[in-house]
Amino acid sequence: MPKLFDAWPVYFRREWKRNWPFLVGFSVTGTIITKLSLGLTEEDAKKSAFAQRHKWLWSLSLEFRFRIRLKGKAILPNFERKREMSGRVIFCNPQNSLWLFSPSSSSSIKSKTTYIKNVFLNRRNLLSISPKPSSSSSSALFCCCSSSSSDGGAQSISPADPFILTTPLYYVNAPPHMGSAYTTIAADAIARFQLDIAHDKFIRTTDSSHEEIVKEFYARVLDSGDIYRADYEGLYCVGCEEYKDEKELLENNCCPMHLKPCEARKEDNYFFALSKYQKSLEEVLAHNPDFVQPSYRLNEVQSWVKSGLRDFSISRASVDWGIPVPTDEKQTIYIWFDALLGYVSALSQEEEKPTLQHAISSGWPASLHLIGKDILRFHAVYWPAMLMSAGLSLPKMVFGHGFLSKDGMKMGKSLGNTLEPKDLVLRFGSDAVRYFFLREVELGNDGDYSEERFINIVNAHLANTIGNLLNRTLGLLKKNCNSTLIVDSIIAAEESALKDTVEKLVETAKDHYENLSLSLACEAILEIGTAGNLYMDERAPWSLFKKGGDASEAAAKDLVVILEVVRIIGVALVPVTPSLSSRIYSQLGFSNDQFEDITWSETRWGGLKGGQVMAQAIPIFARIEIIREEENGGETPKKAVKDKKQKQKPKPKPQVAIEAQS
């Protein structure tokens, strides 16, 4: 049996040689202070000459602690808060919910700037929903905060330039679907990379503050001479909530989006003079190519605008819900003129009077509207024109992502192939769901889900490449080094080319995150894991330990190098799989508080220190296995030969089993 390699003597000798003057000094000083203060009470200490001379220091300490408490109250998540929405949507304890946002490890890549803004993330709850068919009350995901510092993350931004991210204004008249979840997961990942987030504000478009801001905005547009009254007759799509041109429609005047015939309607409505802003919009799109992304979405919008803009109706006379037109109580404001202003009204502070100016001064314009391509026209044509009319700044970017399909087919209730996000998370876990859709669906393009590919991807990437690398490295460390690191990871990598490879891939991942290329960011991070596995196989530390002596010490250093690789992967994956990253950090001997404090700068090599003790090796990701229900006392084969002479029995549905619980 090979001799157990003990890292402690090596580590202690080296640290003693380096730091003995400080250690002796601390010991002597501590002894003196203890002897002098042993008989003092707390009251004696407060009345001492030193305390009296330095009262300012004591008061500063109290003030600092008070501010920290206020800061914590302002930005910490409050998941227990419950609010009713139109229908019945309740914010509840996430442990009984969908966990798509992994609130148990809600760490983000935190900002290290001195500026701390009141941070808020407003999102429609994807968790516990039992809705009734409802009106158009909508809400949005909102992030507003300072960016990461210049020490490795995005560039620092000033208090006057917050980062604001929004999702679409989801309707609450149906359960959430995977399309809604996908947008929100992507927004959550972007937010976790960019900034510190907290779930501390929830809005809906029936809030009284929102109504006040909509009325004020309407008055501004009216004063600009851009609202007039007229009769309108046309084909109306109920699903899109807009009138359609006949050239847009399919056979039998069917909407190409909802595949249902549009209704012929004639109404006396108020109109917005969109055509007045034809030239202005053309100039915006020509001079600001980043305004609409990806670039092919910009081409779509430019095509719409160049084909000629028509004024659109902004009121309805046939509905009894919504915000009344300020000048005509018999009409209500059209949903897309109303709901888009939720992006602005969400910025208003509760303690302030709800005015347009107060909301705008709290952070407008938005940094990024993240939406589905089906509502691109509203966000990239209607919305900018409305803002121009009211004299307000335009959002900095509108990003239209694609649609999701299942097994190559469009999803729909009539086809019975819808994807329920809650079901996916309950079966596979939030890390798997988040990773698959962010890794396999390039943001901006259409994407497809198949269960087989889903399982293959998450098993190969999360369980094998990353999870297995950590697990077997910790196993070797426990067996040969008492789970203790022999040296700092910087020292361990002095003669290793792997460090340079990892640093380049980290920079690549960072660039992709900043460019919203989340799939490519995941790919770069996975390459780090692949490089770590290759290093493990090439170095074969298990063989070096058997040789003993210098070979054992080299093997111990190799394990430090590999664990540092996994640590960096954990930090880089926080935006995508926060719970998985938390488990990685826990396995590496870090506390939850240490994980909560990590920043993107922690992707720099050197986070592991000599003498650090690793935790017990436990699989960080449960491998997913497909099993078949037993039939006739035996396991049903994956490819069963059907007997055409007998009545075919229904094919047993595959079940998912989790191989190991983490």
C-alpha positions as CSV (number, residue, x, y, z in Angstrom):
1,M,0.0,0.0,0.0
2,P,1.5,3.4,-1.0
3,K,2.5,5.7,1.9
4,L,0.0,8.4,2.6
5,F,1.3,11.8,1.6
6,D,0.8,14.3,4.4
7,A,0.6,17.9,3.2
8,W,0.7,19.6,6.6
9,P,4.5,19.4,7.3
10,V,5.4,20.9,3.9
11,Y,2.7,23.6,4.2
12,F,3.6,24.5,7.9
13,R,7.4,24.7,7.3
14,R,6.9,27.0,4.3
15,E,4.5,29.3,6.0
16,W,6.6,29.5,9.2
17,K,9.7,30.4,7.3
18,R,7.8,33.2,5.5
19,N,5.8,34.6,8.3
20,W,7.5,33.8,11.7
21,P,8.2,37.5,12.6
22,F,4.5,38.4,12.2
23,L,3.3,35.3,14.0
24,V,5.6,36.0,17.0
25,G,4.7,39.6,17.0
26,F,0.9,38.8,17.0
27,S,1.4,36.3,19.8
28,V,3.3,38.8,22.0
29,T,0.9,41.6,21.4
30,G,-2.1,39.5,22.0
31,T,-0.6,38.3,25.3
32,I,0.1,41.8,26.5
33,I,-3.4,43.1,25.6
34,T,-5.0,40.1,27.3
35,K,-3.1,40.7,30.5
36,L,-3.9,44.4,30.6
37,S,-7.5,44.1,29.8
38,L,-8.4,40.9,31.7
39,G,-10.1,42.6,34.6
40,L,-11.8,45.3,32.5
41,T,-15.6,45.3,32.1
42,E,-17.3,46.7,28.9
43,E,-18.2,49.8,30.8
44,D,-14.5,50.3,31.8
45,A,-13.5,50.0,28.2
46,K,-15.9,52.6,27.1
47,K,-14.7,55.1,29.7
48,S,-11.0,54.5,29.0
49,A,-8.8,57.3,28.0
50,F,-8.3,55.9,24.5
51,A,-12.1,55.5,24.0
52,Q,-12.7,59.1,25.1
53,R,-10.0,60.5,22.8
54,H,-11.5,58.5,19.8
55,K,-15.2,58.9,20.2
56,W,-15.5,59.7,16.5
57,L,-14.2,56.2,15.7
58,W,-17.0,54.6,17.8
59,S,-19.7,56.7,16.2
60,L,-18.4,55.9,12.8
61,S,-18.5,52.3,13.6
62,L,-22.2,52.6,14.6
63,E,-23.0,54.6,11.5
64,F,-21.3,52.0,9.3
65,R,-23.2,49.2,10.8
66,F,-26.5,51.1,10.5
67,R,-25.9,51.7,6.8
68,I,-25.0,48.1,6.2
69,R,-28.3,47.1,7.8
70,L,-30.2,49.6,5.6
71,K,-28.4,48.3,2.5
72,G,-29.2,44.8,3.4
73,K,-32.9,45.6,3.8
74,A,-32.9,47.4,0.5
75,I,-31.5,44.7,-1.7
76,L,-32.0,41.3,-0.1
77,P,-34.7,39.2,-1.7
78,N,-38.1,38.9,0.0
79,F,-39.5,35.7,-1.3
80,E,-42.2,35.4,1.4
81,R,-44.0,38.5,0.1
82,K,-47.4,37.8,-1.4
83,R,-49.2,40.0,-3.9
84,E,-52.3,39.3,-5.9
85,M,-52.4,40.0,-9.6
86,S,-55.2,40.0,-12.1
87,G,-56.3,36.4,-12.0
88,R,-54.6,34.7,-9.1
89,V,-50.8,35.0,-9.1
90,I,-49.1,34.7,-5.8
91,F,-45.4,35.2,-4.8
92,C,-44.7,32.4,-2.5
93,N,-41.8,30.5,-0.8
94,P,-39.6,29.3,-3.7
95,Q,-39.0,25.9,-2.1
96,N,-42.6,25.0,-3.0
97,S,-42.3,26.6,-6.5
98,L,-40.4,26.4,-9.7
99,W,-36.9,27.4,-8.6
100,L,-36.0,28.6,-12.2
101,F,-34.0,31.4,-10.6
102,S,-32.4,29.2,-7.9
103,P,-33.3,31.6,-5.1
104,S,-31.5,29.3,-2.6
105,S,-28.3,30.5,-4.1
106,S,-29.3,33.8,-5.5
107,S,-25.7,35.0,-5.7
108,S,-24.9,37.1,-8.7
109,I,-21.6,38.4,-10.1
110,K,-21.7,41.3,-7.6
111,S,-20.7,44.9,-8.2
112,K,-17.7,46.2,-6.3
113,T,-18.4,49.8,-7.1
114,T,-18.9,52.2,-4.2
115,Y,-22.2,53.3,-5.6
116,I,-25.2,51.3,-4.4
117,K,-28.5,52.0,-6.0
118,N,-31.8,50.7,-4.9
119,V,-31.8,47.5,-6.9
120,F,-34.9,45.9,-8.1
121,L,-36.0,43.0,-10.2
122,N,-39.6,43.0,-11.1
123,R,-40.9,39.9,-12.8
124,R,-44.0,38.1,-13.4
125,N,-44.1,35.1,-11.2
126,L,-43.4,31.8,-13.0
127,L,-44.0,29.9,-9.9
128,S,-47.4,29.2,-8.3
129,I,-50.1,30.2,-10.8
130,S,-53.7,29.2,-10.9
131,P,-55.0,32.0,-13.1
132,K,-58.5,32.8,-14.2
133,P,-59.1,34.3,-17.6
134,S,-58.3,37.9,-17.1
135,S,-57.8,41.3,-18.5
136,S,-54.5,42.5,-19.8
137,S,-52.7,43.3,-16.6
138,S,-49.1,42.8,-17.3
139,S,-45.8,42.9,-15.6
140,A,-42.1,42.9,-16.4
141,L,-38.7,41.7,-15.2
142,F,-36.7,44.7,-14.3
143,C,-33.1,45.0,-13.1
144,C,-31.6,48.4,-12.2
145,C,-28.2,48.6,-10.6
146,S,-24.6,49.5,-11.0
147,S,-22.4,47.5,-13.3
148,S,-19.4,45.4,-12.3
149,S,-16.1,47.1,-11.6
150,S,-13.2,47.4,-13.9
151,D,-11.3,44.6,-12.1
152,G,-12.5,41.9,-14.4
153,G,-16.2,42.5,-15.1
154,A,-18.0,45.0,-17.2
155,Q,-16.9,48.6,-17.0
156,S,-18.0,50.6,-14.0
157,I,-20.8,53.0,-14.6
158,S,-21.8,56.1,-12.7
159,P,-24.8,56.5,-10.4
160,A,-26.4,58.5,-13.2
161,D,-26.1,55.6,-15.6
162,P,-27.8,52.5,-14.1
163,F,-28.3,49.2,-16.0
164,I,-31.9,48.4,-16.6
165,L,-33.0,45.2,-18.1
166,T,-36.6,44.2,-19.0
167,T,-38.4,41.1,-20.1
168,P,-41.7,41.2,-22.2
169,L,-44.9,42.2,-20.5
170,Y,-46.3,38.8,-19.9
171,Y,-50.1,38.3,-19.7
172,V,-51.5,36.6,-16.7
173,N,-54.5,35.0,-18.3
174,A,-52.8,31.6,-18.8
175,P,-50.2,29.5,-17.1
176,P,-46.6,30.3,-17.9
177,H,-45.1,28.4,-20.8
178,M,-41.5,27.6,-21.7
179,G,-41.3,30.6,-24.0
180,S,-41.9,33.0,-21.2
181,A,-39.6,31.0,-18.9
182,Y,-36.8,31.1,-21.6
183,T,-36.9,34.8,-21.9
184,T,-36.8,35.3,-18.2
185,I,-34.0,32.7,-17.6
186,A,-31.9,34.5,-20.3
187,A,-32.6,37.9,-18.6
188,D,-31.8,36.4,-15.3
189,A,-28.4,35.1,-16.6
190,I,-27.6,38.5,-18.2
191,A,-28.5,40.2,-14.9
192,R,-26.3,37.9,-12.8
193,F,-23.3,38.6,-15.0
194,Q,-23.8,42.3,-15.2
195,L,-24.8,43.2,-11.7
196,D,-26.2,42.5,-8.2
197,I,-29.9,41.8,-8.3
198,A,-32.7,41.5,-5.7
199,H,-36.3,40.6,-6.0
200,D,-37.8,43.5,-4.1
201,K,-40.4,45.2,-6.4
202,F,-43.4,43.8,-8.2
203,I,-45.6,45.9,-10.6
204,R,-48.7,45.4,-12.6
205,T,-50.4,47.6,-15.1
206,T,-53.5,48.1,-13.0
207,D,-51.4,49.8,-10.2
208,S,-52.7,53.3,-9.5
209,S,-49.2,54.7,-10.0
210,H,-49.0,53.2,-13.4
211,E,-52.4,54.6,-14.4
212,E,-51.3,58.1,-13.3
213,I,-48.1,57.9,-15.5
214,V,-50.0,56.5,-18.5
215,K,-52.5,59.5,-18.3
216,E,-49.6,62.0,-18.0
217,F,-47.8,60.3,-21.0
218,Y,-51.1,60.4,-23.0
219,A,-51.4,64.1,-22.3
220,R,-47.9,64.8,-23.5
221,V,-48.5,63.0,-26.8
222,L,-51.8,64.8,-27.2
223,D,-50.1,68.1,-26.6
224,S,-47.7,67.2,-29.4
225,G,-50.6,67.0,-31.8
226,D,-50.1,63.3,-32.4
227,I,-53.5,62.0,-31.2
228,Y,-56.7,62.4,-33.3
229,R,-60.1,60.8,-33.5
230,A,-61.3,58.8,-36.5
231,D,-63.3,55.8,-37.7
232,Y,-61.4,52.6,-38.4
233,E,-62.4,49.5,-40.2
234,G,-60.2,46.5,-40.7
235,L,-59.3,43.0,-39.9
236,Y,-58.5,42.5,-36.2
237,C,-56.5,39.7,-34.6
238,V,-57.7,39.1,-31.1
239,G,-54.5,37.1,-30.1
240,C,-52.2,39.9,-31.3
241,E,-54.6,42.6,-30.2
242,E,-53.9,44.6,-33.3
243,Y,-55.4,45.3,-36.8
244,K,-53.7,43.5,-39.6
245,D,-53.0,44.4,-43.2
246,E,-54.4,41.9,-45.7
247,K,-51.0,41.4,-47.2
248,E,-49.8,40.1,-43.8
249,L,-52.4,37.4,-43.5
250,L,-52.6,33.9,-44.7
251,E,-55.4,32.2,-46.6
252,N,-58.9,33.0,-45.2
253,N,-57.4,36.0,-43.5
254,C,-55.7,33.9,-40.9
255,C,-53.1,35.5,-38.6
256,P,-49.7,33.9,-39.4
257,M,-48.9,33.9,-35.7
258,H,-52.1,32.4,-34.2
259,L,-53.4,30.7,-37.4
260,K,-56.9,31.9,-36.7
261,P,-59.1,34.1,-38.9
262,C,-59.1,37.8,-38.1
263,E,-62.3,39.5,-37.3
264,A,-63.8,42.4,-39.4
265,R,-64.2,45.3,-37.1
266,K,-65.3,48.9,-37.4
267,E,-64.7,51.3,-34.5
268,D,-64.6,55.0,-33.6
269,N,-61.2,55.3,-32.0
270,Y,-58.4,57.6,-31.1
271,F,-55.3,57.3,-33.3
272,F,-51.6,57.9,-32.8
273,A,-49.8,59.6,-35.8
274,L,-47.2,57.0,-36.3
275,S,-46.7,58.0,-39.9
276,K,-45.4,61.4,-38.7
277,Y,-42.3,59.6,-37.4
278,Q,-41.4,57.7,-40.5
279,K,-38.3,59.7,-41.3
280,S,-37.2,59.9,-37.6
281,L,-37.3,56.2,-37.2
282,E,-35.4,55.6,-40.4
283,E,-32.7,57.9,-39.1
284,V,-32.6,56.1,-35.7
285,L,-32.2,52.7,-37.3
286,A,-29.6,53.9,-39.8
287,H,-27.4,55.8,-37.3
288,N,-27.8,53.3,-34.4
289,P,-27.3,49.8,-35.8
290,D,-27.2,48.4,-32.2
291,F,-30.7,49.7,-31.4
292,V,-32.2,46.5,-32.7
293,Q,-30.4,43.2,-32.3
294,P,-29.5,40.7,-33.6
295,S,-28.7,42.4,-36.9
296,Y,-31.2,40.3,-38.9
297,R,-33.9,41.6,-36.6
298,L,-32.7,45.2,-37.5
299,N,-33.2,44.3,-41.1
300,E,-36.8,43.2,-40.4
301,V,-37.6,46.4,-38.7
302,Q,-36.0,48.6,-41.4
303,S,-38.1,46.7,-43.9
304,W,-41.3,47.4,-42.0
305,V,-40.5,51.1,-41.7
306,K,-39.4,51.6,-45.3
307,S,-42.6,49.9,-46.5
308,G,-44.5,52.8,-45.0
309,L,-45.9,53.4,-41.5
310,R,-49.6,53.8,-40.9
311,D,-51.2,55.5,-37.9
312,F,-52.6,53.0,-35.4
313,S,-55.5,53.0,-33.1
314,I,-54.7,53.6,-29.4
315,S,-58.1,53.3,-27.9
316,R,-61.0,50.8,-27.7
317,A,-64.7,51.5,-27.4
318,S,-65.7,47.8,-27.1
319,V,-64.1,46.9,-23.8
320,D,-65.1,47.7,-20.2
321,W,-61.6,47.2,-18.6
322,G,-58.4,49.2,-18.9
323,I,-57.4,52.8,-18.3
324,P,-60.0,55.3,-19.5
325,V,-58.9,57.8,-22.1
326,P,-58.4,61.0,-20.1
327,T,-60.5,63.1,-22.5
328,D,-63.2,60.5,-23.2
329,E,-64.4,58.2,-20.4
330,K,-66.3,56.0,-23.0
331,Q,-63.0,54.7,-24.4
332,T,-60.1,52.9,-22.9
333,I,-56.5,53.1,-23.8
334,Y,-55.2,50.4,-26.1
335,I,-53.2,47.7,-24.4
336,W,-50.0,48.4,-26.3
337,F,-50.1,52.1,-25.6
338,D,-50.7,51.3,-22.0
339,A,-48.5,48.3,-21.2
340,L,-45.3,49.5,-22.8
341,L,-45.3,52.3,-20.2
342,G,-44.9,49.7,-17.5
343,Y,-41.2,49.9,-18.3
344,V,-41.3,53.5,-17.2
345,S,-43.8,53.3,-14.3
346,A,-41.7,50.4,-12.8
347,L,-39.0,53.0,-12.1
348,S,-41.2,55.2,-9.8
349,Q,-40.4,55.0,-6.1
350,E,-43.2,54.1,-3.7
351,E,-42.5,57.1,-1.5
352,E,-42.7,59.6,-4.3
353,K,-45.8,61.0,-6.1
354,P,-46.2,58.9,-9.2
355,T,-45.2,61.3,-12.0
356,L,-43.6,60.7,-15.3
357,Q,-40.6,62.9,-14.4
358,H,-39.9,61.1,-11.1
359,A,-40.0,57.7,-12.9
360,I,-37.7,58.9,-15.7
361,S,-35.2,60.4,-13.3
362,S,-34.9,57.0,-11.6
363,G,-33.0,55.5,-14.4
364,W,-34.6,55.8,-17.8
365,P,-33.7,54.9,-20.6
366,A,-33.7,51.2,-20.4
367,S,-30.4,49.5,-21.2
368,L,-32.0,46.4,-22.8
369,H,-35.5,45.3,-23.7
370,L,-35.3,41.5,-24.1
371,I,-38.4,40.3,-26.0
372,G,-39.7,37.6,-28.3
373,K,-39.6,38.3,-32.0
374,D,-43.4,38.2,-32.2
375,I,-43.6,41.6,-30.4
376,L,-40.7,43.2,-32.1
377,R,-42.9,45.7,-34.1
378,F,-44.4,47.1,-30.9
379,H,-41.0,47.6,-29.2
380,A,-38.9,48.7,-32.2
381,V,-41.5,50.8,-34.1
382,Y,-44.5,51.8,-32.0
383,W,-42.6,52.4,-28.7
384,P,-39.8,54.6,-30.1
385,A,-42.3,56.8,-31.9
386,M,-44.4,57.1,-28.8
387,L,-41.3,58.1,-26.8
388,M,-40.3,60.7,-29.4
389,S,-43.7,62.2,-29.3
390,A,-43.6,62.5,-25.5
391,G,-40.0,64.0,-25.7
392,L,-38.4,61.0,-23.9
393,S,-35.2,59.1,-24.6
394,L,-35.3,55.8,-26.5
395,P,-34.1,52.5,-24.9
396,K,-30.5,51.7,-25.8
397,M,-31.3,48.2,-27.3
398,V,-34.2,46.0,-28.2
399,F,-33.1,42.4,-28.5
400,G,-35.6,40.0,-30.2
401,H,-35.0,36.3,-29.6
402,G,-36.5,33.4,-31.5
403,F,-39.2,30.8,-30.8
404,L,-38.9,27.4,-29.2
405,S,-40.1,24.2,-30.8
406,K,-40.4,20.6,-29.6
407,D,-39.0,17.7,-31.5
408,G,-38.9,19.9,-34.6
409,M,-42.6,20.9,-34.3
410,K,-44.3,24.1,-33.3
411,M,-45.7,23.7,-29.8
412,G,-49.4,24.1,-29.2
413,K,-52.1,22.8,-26.9
414,S,-54.0,21.4,-29.8
415,L,-51.0,19.2,-30.6
416,G,-50.5,18.2,-27.0
417,N,-46.8,18.9,-27.1
418,T,-46.5,22.0,-24.9
419,L,-43.5,22.3,-22.5
420,E,-44.4,23.2,-19.0
421,P,-41.5,24.8,-17.2
422,K,-42.6,23.7,-13.8
423,D,-42.8,20.1,-14.9
424,L,-39.3,20.3,-16.5
425,V,-37.8,21.7,-13.3
426,L,-39.5,19.1,-11.1
427,R,-38.2,16.3,-13.3
428,F,-34.7,17.5,-14.0
429,G,-33.9,20.4,-11.7
430,S,-33.3,24.1,-12.3
431,D,-29.6,23.8,-13.3
432,A,-30.4,21.4,-16.1
433,V,-33.2,23.4,-17.5
434,R,-31.3,26.7,-17.3
435,Y,-28.1,25.2,-18.8
436,F,-29.8,23.4,-21.7
437,F,-31.8,26.3,-23.0
438,L,-29.0,28.9,-22.5
439,R,-26.4,26.5,-24.0
440,E,-28.4,24.9,-26.8
441,V,-30.5,27.9,-28.0
442,E,-28.3,30.8,-29.3
443,L,-30.0,33.9,-28.0
444,G,-31.7,35.5,-31.0
445,N,-32.3,32.3,-33.0
446,D,-35.1,29.7,-32.9
447,G,-34.4,26.7,-30.8
448,D,-35.7,23.1,-30.5
449,Y,-36.2,20.9,-27.5
450,S,-36.1,17.1,-27.5
451,E,-35.9,15.1,-24.3
452,E,-33.2,12.8,-25.6
453,R,-30.9,15.7,-26.6
454,F,-31.7,17.5,-23.3
455,I,-30.6,14.5,-21.3
456,N,-27.5,13.8,-23.4
457,I,-26.4,17.4,-23.2
458,V,-26.8,17.9,-19.4
459,N,-25.3,14.5,-18.6
460,A,-22.3,15.0,-20.9
461,H,-21.6,18.6,-19.8
462,L,-22.7,19.0,-16.2
463,A,-22.4,15.4,-14.8
464,N,-19.4,14.2,-16.8
465,T,-17.1,17.0,-17.9
466,I,-17.6,19.2,-14.8
467,G,-19.1,17.0,-12.0
468,N,-16.9,13.9,-12.6
469,L,-13.8,16.0,-12.8
470,L,-14.4,17.6,-9.4
471,N,-15.5,14.3,-7.9
472,R,-12.5,12.2,-8.8
473,T,-10.1,15.0,-8.0
474,L,-11.5,15.3,-4.5
475,G,-11.4,11.5,-4.1
476,L,-7.6,11.5,-4.9
477,L,-7.0,14.4,-2.6
478,K,-8.7,12.7,0.3
479,K,-6.9,9.4,-0.3
480,N,-3.5,10.9,-0.6
481,C,-3.5,14.4,1.0
482,N,-6.1,14.2,3.8
483,S,-8.3,16.5,1.7
484,T,-5.8,19.3,2.2
485,L,-4.2,21.5,-0.4
486,I,-0.4,21.4,-0.3
487,V,0.2,24.9,-1.8
488,D,-1.5,27.9,-3.2
489,S,-3.0,27.4,-6.7
490,I,-0.7,30.1,-8.1
491,I,2.4,28.2,-6.9
492,A,1.0,24.9,-8.0
493,A,0.6,26.2,-11.6
494,E,4.0,27.8,-12.0
495,E,5.2,25.2,-14.5
496,S,1.8,24.5,-16.0
497,A,0.5,25.7,-19.4
498,L,-3.0,25.0,-18.3
499,K,-3.2,28.3,-16.4
500,D,-2.7,30.3,-19.6
501,T,-5.3,28.2,-21.4
502,V,-7.9,28.8,-18.7
503,E,-7.2,32.5,-18.6
504,K,-7.7,32.9,-22.3
505,L,-11.0,30.9,-22.2
506,V,-12.2,33.0,-19.2
507,E,-11.6,36.1,-21.2
508,T,-13.5,34.6,-24.2
509,A,-16.4,33.7,-21.9
510,K,-16.5,37.2,-20.5
511,D,-16.6,38.7,-24.0
512,H,-19.5,36.4,-25.0
513,Y,-21.5,37.3,-21.9
514,E,-21.0,41.0,-22.6
515,N,-22.2,40.5,-26.2
516,L,-25.3,38.5,-25.0
517,S,-23.9,35.4,-26.7
518,L,-24.8,33.1,-23.7
519,S,-24.5,29.9,-25.7
520,L,-20.9,30.7,-26.7
521,A,-20.1,31.7,-23.2
522,C,-21.3,28.3,-22.0
523,E,-19.2,26.7,-24.7
524,A,-16.0,28.5,-23.6
525,I,-16.6,27.5,-20.0
526,L,-17.1,23.9,-21.0
527,E,-13.8,24.0,-22.9
528,I,-12.2,24.9,-19.5
529,G,-13.6,21.7,-18.1
530,T,-12.4,19.7,-21.1
531,A,-8.9,21.2,-20.7
532,G,-9.0,20.2,-17.0
533,N,-9.9,16.6,-17.8
534,L,-7.2,16.4,-20.4
535,Y,-4.7,17.7,-17.9
536,M,-5.8,15.1,-15.4
537,D,-5.4,12.2,-17.9
538,E,-2.0,13.4,-19.1
539,R,-0.6,13.9,-15.6
540,A,-2.1,10.8,-14.1
541,P,-1.6,11.9,-10.5
542,W,-2.8,8.5,-9.2
543,S,0.3,7.0,-10.7
544,L,2.6,9.7,-9.4
545,F,1.4,9.1,-5.8
546,K,2.4,5.5,-6.1
547,K,6.0,6.5,-6.8
548,G,6.3,8.6,-3.7
549,G,8.8,11.4,-3.0
550,D,9.0,14.3,-5.4
551,A,6.5,12.5,-7.7
552,S,3.9,12.5,-4.8
553,E,4.5,16.2,-4.2
554,A,4.0,16.9,-8.0
555,A,0.8,14.9,-8.0
556,A,-0.5,16.9,-5.0
557,K,0.2,20.1,-6.9
558,D,-1.6,18.7,-9.9
559,L,-4.7,18.2,-7.8
560,V,-4.5,21.8,-6.7
561,V,-4.3,22.9,-10.3
562,I,-7.3,20.9,-11.3
563,L,-9.4,22.0,-8.4
564,E,-8.6,25.6,-9.2
565,V,-9.9,24.9,-12.8
566,V,-13.1,23.7,-11.3
567,R,-13.4,26.7,-9.0
568,I,-13.1,29.0,-11.9
569,I,-15.7,27.1,-13.8
570,G,-18.0,27.5,-10.8
571,V,-17.6,31.3,-10.8
572,A,-18.0,31.6,-14.6
573,L,-21.2,29.5,-14.5
574,V,-22.9,31.5,-11.8
575,P,-25.0,33.4,-14.4
576,V,-26.2,30.2,-16.0
577,T,-26.3,27.6,-13.1
578,P,-26.2,29.4,-9.8
579,S,-27.2,26.4,-7.7
580,L,-24.6,24.2,-9.3
581,S,-21.9,26.9,-8.8
582,S,-22.9,27.1,-5.1
583,R,-22.4,23.3,-4.7
584,I,-19.0,23.5,-6.4
585,Y,-17.9,26.2,-4.0
586,S,-19.2,24.2,-1.1
587,Q,-17.2,21.1,-2.2
588,L,-14.1,23.3,-2.4
589,G,-14.4,24.2,1.3
590,F,-15.9,27.7,1.0
591,S,-18.8,28.9,3.1
592,N,-22.1,30.1,1.7
593,D,-21.1,33.7,2.7
594,Q,-17.9,33.4,0.7
595,F,-19.9,32.2,-2.3
596,E,-22.4,35.0,-2.0
597,D,-19.5,37.5,-2.2
598,I,-17.8,36.3,-5.3
599,T,-17.4,38.6,-8.3
600,W,-16.4,38.0,-11.8
601,S,-12.8,39.0,-10.8
602,E,-12.8,35.7,-8.9
603,T,-12.3,34.0,-12.3
604,R,-8.6,35.0,-12.0
605,W,-6.3,32.2,-11.2
606,G,-5.3,32.0,-7.5
607,G,-8.5,31.5,-5.4
608,L,-7.3,28.3,-3.7
609,K,-4.8,28.6,-0.8
610,G,-2.4,26.1,0.7
611,G,-3.7,24.5,3.8
612,Q,-7.3,24.9,2.6
613,V,-9.4,21.8,3.5
614,M,-11.8,20.4,0.9
615,A,-15.2,19.0,1.7
616,Q,-16.4,15.4,1.3
617,A,-16.8,14.5,-2.3
618,I,-20.5,14.3,-3.3
619,P,-21.8,14.4,-6.9
620,I,-22.7,18.0,-7.6
621,F,-25.0,17.1,-10.5
622,A,-27.3,14.1,-10.5
623,R,-26.9,12.1,-13.7
624,I,-30.2,11.6,-15.5
625,E,-31.1,8.1,-16.7
626,I,-34.0,6.9,-18.8
627,I,-35.7,3.7,-17.6
628,R,-38.7,1.9,-19.0
629,E,-41.7,0.6,-17.1
630,E,-41.6,-3.1,-16.7
631,E,-43.9,-5.1,-18.9
632,N,-44.9,-8.7,-18.4
633,G,-42.4,-9.1,-15.6
634,G,-39.4,-7.8,-17.5
635,E,-37.9,-4.6,-18.7
636,T,-39.4,-3.4,-21.9
637,P,-36.7,-3.2,-24.6
638,K,-36.0,0.2,-26.1
639,K,-36.8,-1.2,-29.6
640,A,-39.6,-3.7,-29.2
641,V,-40.8,-5.7,-32.2
642,K,-44.5,-5.2,-32.7
643,D,-46.7,-8.3,-33.3
644,K,-49.1,-7.1,-36.1
645,K,-51.4,-10.1,-35.5
646,Q,-52.2,-9.0,-31.9
647,K,-53.7,-5.8,-30.8
648,Q,-50.8,-3.5,-30.0
649,K,-50.4,-2.5,-26.4
650,P,-49.8,1.2,-25.7
651,K,-46.1,1.9,-25.7
652,P,-44.9,2.4,-22.1
653,K,-43.8,6.0,-21.4
654,P,-40.2,6.4,-20.5
655,Q,-39.5,7.6,-16.9
656,V,-36.6,9.6,-15.7
657,A,-34.5,8.4,-12.8
658,I,-31.9,10.4,-11.0
659,E,-28.9,8.3,-10.5
660,A,-27.4,10.1,-7.5
661,Q,-28.7,12.9,-5.4
662,S,-26.6,15.8,-4.6
